[in-house]
Amino acid sequence: MIKLSNGATVIRCEIGYGRAGEQKFIGKVLAHFSTNDPFVAWHIASEDGVTYSCFWGHYCDNEVAGHQAYESKFVGYGPAPLD
C-alpha cells in the first residue's frame, strides 16, 4: 500500500502514470485525516511510487460524501501498479 507524506491513513486509492512535466505517478486517494472532517479525497503524486504528496483536497464529515468526492477525482494516464 502507498504511504501519504502527511501521515493520513489510506482507505482507498487508484494510481496512474503522469505525463511529461508531471511526477511519474499521479492518482487519487480517500483517506482518514482528522476528527473534524474524518474523510478526505485528494489528488496525489509521487516520483518513487511509494510516498505520495496530497493536494486539491475535499474534506468531508461522512463516509458517503468522502466516497463521492473520491469518485470525482482524476486518476492518471493508464493504470500503474500499487506495489
N, C-alpha and C positions, 0 to 999 in steps of 0.2 A: 504494500500500500504506500501511497505517496505521503510526504511529510509537508506540512504548511509552515512557512517561516514565522508566522505569527503565533504558533502554538495551538491553533484551533484543532478540534477533533473532526476528522473527515467522516461523514456519514455516507456520501455517495460522490463519485466523480467520473468524468469522461475526459480523455486526453486525445489530442490530435497533434499533427505536426504543424509548426509555424512556417511561414513563407519567408522569402528574403527580407531582411530588415527586422524580423521578429525573432523572439527567442526560439530555440529548437523545438520546444514542446509548449502548446497552449491548450487550454481547455476550460472546464467549469467544475465547480465543487459545491456541494451542500455540506455545511459543517455546523458544529455546535461551538459557539464562541463565547457567549456571556450569559448571565442570568437575566438581564434586561430584555434582550432580544435574542433568545437562545438559538434560533436558526438563521443562518446567513448563507446566501448564494453569492459566490464570487466568480469572476473570471480569474484564471490562474496562468502562470507562465514559469518556465524553468529552462535552464541550459543543460543541466545534468540529468533531468528526468527523475530526480529523487526529491529534492527540496523545491517547493513552489512558492512564488510570491503571489499575493492576493490583491486584486484591485476591482473597481466597479462593483461594489457590494450592494446587495439588497438585504436589509436586516428585517427579520420577521419575528413576530411574537408567538407564532404557532407553526406546527409542522406542515399543515396543508398549504399555508402561504409560502413557506420555505420551499416546498416541492414545486409550486407554481413558478416561483422566481427562478429556481434552478432550471426548469424546462425552457424559460425564455432566454437563457444564456447560449452563446456561441461556443462550439467545441473546437474547431480547428479544421485542418485540411487533411482528411484521411485519418483513420484510427491509428493510434500509437499504442505500443504495449505499456502496461502499468507496472511491469516488473523491472 
